[in-house]
């Protein structure tokens, strides 16, 4: 079964220092490749390239109109995202919160999604970087093992600097890397 690739716009973050000291993830989970780490601005979904490019143009317009600085943060502890019983991701959030980043996502996500035919996202902005995901059909035991893994991890406290914005889609080599940067622009 062919599934349309998802598209999203995000801020790439250097992740080698985060992932290098972590234990291997348990069976049924996947640790992201360091080059796949990002903070999502707008998740467009399976919209097709033309729509994704319209969303990208709206994101670039938002960058043009904003007084942006390069955001710096230290990753916090791993937290579950999604259903508390079957989380869809284990992610880190900036510590302390980066209010300017939250404000940028809040101000621009809606117009980017609209331009790119994405579904509206009414959740409060919660900038984070996903480090690991369970497989789609992970068993309850695999979810427990991943939760236990996440609780044991100490994410290195290295400052991260966000320096550009990128348009992503699925990688052609998903066994190696999940995502591919299609376009990028410095902040």
C-alpha angles and dihedrals in degrees: 000000000000115000121196113250118252121238128206142163120229149148112261115225128195105250109173092098091051098049101037096076098042124105116248111274117253125256112290094035138087129215111214121246111253090245091055095062115113146141108245119233097177131357107211098178126203096343103134129248099281092054091044090053090052088052089048091052089052090050091051089049089053089052091050093053097043129085096227132181126190105271119228126194144154116236114244130210122309114270132186117249124200127013108013091222095045108020116198093210146011110220144166124232125208116269114238099025114260100226094184090057092048090049092050092051091046093048098046111024094085097052091045091051091047093050091047097045091246123151114264114261111208096174117114113264109267108174111207142147119233114222102173141014134192116236113264094255097037113157122239088255091053091051090051091049090051092048090050090048091051092050091054095051123101108199110216111253096231117145114246124207121207107212108162147022123235142191110225137191134168117298119245087228100051093165089066103030130006099210141040126204108231097179136358139188130193119242 
